[in-house]
Amino acid sequence: MKHAARPYLILLLVLGAALLLSAAVGSVFIPLGALVELLIAHLRGLPPEEALRPFDVILFGLRLPRTLLMALAGAGLAGSGAAYQGLFRNPLADPYLVGVASGAGLGAVIAMSVGALQGHLFAVPAAAFLGALLTVWVVYQLARVGRSVPTTNLILAGVAVSSFATAATSFLMLVSVNEVRRALAWILGGASMSGWPPVLAMLPYVGVGLSVLMTTGHALNVFQFGDDQAKQLGLPVERARLIVVVAASLATAAAVSFAGIIGFIGLIVPHVVRFIWGSDYRRILPLSALGGAAVLLTADVLARVVLAPQELPVGIITALAGAPFFLWILRRARSQAYW
């Protein structure tokens, strides 16, 4: 029992450290002692000390909402990535495989291009969310053959629809010159909105998506034997596949809508979890969610400090760190099969 709980304990400690680091680091550094005092004061319902009030405004008005937003995005992306890798039995699968990212990008750029929507706080994330879900629905319908949805069809449809959405996004960015910089910043990832409303808007979708995914661990284990064998073992393959695709797409769409397109989190984190703690998806899914939150928070901190006071898009940090790691995975996979 203790051995089984150890991975969760380790990742919870890492996540706790990442949360504290993200809450403390920024253009104004909040000392750890002041941070703890403020958290305790709020938990007890007491007003902060006079000397700590500037830190209180920064922490609870800006820093903590951003920290929780990025943690939710990281958990959603990594949990969804683990689910897609298990569903497609492909170590290269990621949360964006069925067109979530390209659909969200198209929706966001459309919202940025429409003048009537530019004054609305949630116009861009709402359009990105709808674009992502609509793209997934189109991909699923195109991949359907009768009552079944073959895995190969789903991947090919995702690639085709993603290419179309990416081309449409590029066209809109070219004809909407004034919005190119804003669209590019969103596409490169990062918390573009401040305060608690984005966190509260994102939480239910990521929460529901991840909660459903956590119940699919056994089904994903059975999927590793192939569809035919899974059917013989009593798994309702089509229903299970639909549940995984919908839940993973919901969590990914919510994460992308508020944090932009952040690569490699959903690809690399499940690999690391699988490599260290085994291939049982009943453990991979929750451990990937915890690890994804910790990794994205760490990347977000690096994005703030690398060129301080200028802030980099967090997608650049994850790409710079993730691409070499991904190449190492490919090289290792050639020499020994650990999948």
C-alpha positions, 0 to 999 in steps of 0.5 A: 500500500505504501509503495503504491502511494509513493508516486502520488506522494512524490508528485504532490510534493513536487506540485506543491513546490511548483505552486509556491514557486509560481506564487512567489516569483514574478516582477515583484518577488514575494518572500516565502515567509510573507507568502505563508503568512498571507495564505494562513491569514486568508484561511483564517479569515483575518486581514493581512498585516499592514506591511503585507498588504501590497503583497496581498493584492499581488498574490490574490489579485494576480499571481494566485489566479495565474498559478491555478490557471496554469496548473489546471491547463497543465493537468488537462493537457497531460491527462488528455495526452495520456488518454490519447496515447492509450486510446491510439496505442501510439506514443506520439499521440498528443492532446492536439491529435484530433484537431483541438489546437487548430480548431481553437486557434481558428476560433480565437483568431476569428474572435480577434478579427471581428470588431464587435467582439473585441471589447468582450472579456471572454470572446476569445476563449469562448470562440476558441472553446467552441472552435475546438469542440466543433473541430473534434465533432467534424473529425469524429463524423468524418472518421465514422464508418457505419456505427464504428470509428476506426482509429486510423480514420480518426487520426487521418481525419484529424490531420486533414481537418487540422490542416484546413483550420491552420490554413484558414487561421493563417489567412485570417492573420494575413488579412487582419494585420492589426491582430497578428501580434495578439493572435501570435501571442495567444497561439504561442501560449500563456495566461493572457487573462488575469484575475479569478473569472478565467479560473472559474470559467475553466475549472468545470470543464477541465474538472469534468473532463479529467474526472471522466478520464480517471474512470477510463483507466481499465478500458485504456489498459484493455485497448492495448490488446487491440480492438478485436481482443478488447471486444472479446474481453467484453469492452464496448469498444466504440462507446469507450472510445467515444467517452475517451475522445469527448472527455479528453477533448473537453479538458484540452479545449478548456486548457487551450481556450484560456492558456493558448496552444502549449506544446509537448506537455501532453506528449512528454509528461505521460512518457516520463510517468510511464517510464518511471512508474509502469504502463497501468493507465489507472495510475498513468492518468492521475500521475500525468495530471499531477506531473503536467500541472507541476511541469507547466507551472515550472515552465511558466516561472521560467517564462517570467524570469528568463528575459525579465522584466520581459515575459516570454510566451510559455509555449516557447519554453515548453518547446525549447525544453520538450523538443530535445527530450522528444528526440531523446525518446525517439532515439531510446525507442530505437534501441529498446522498446519500453512502450 
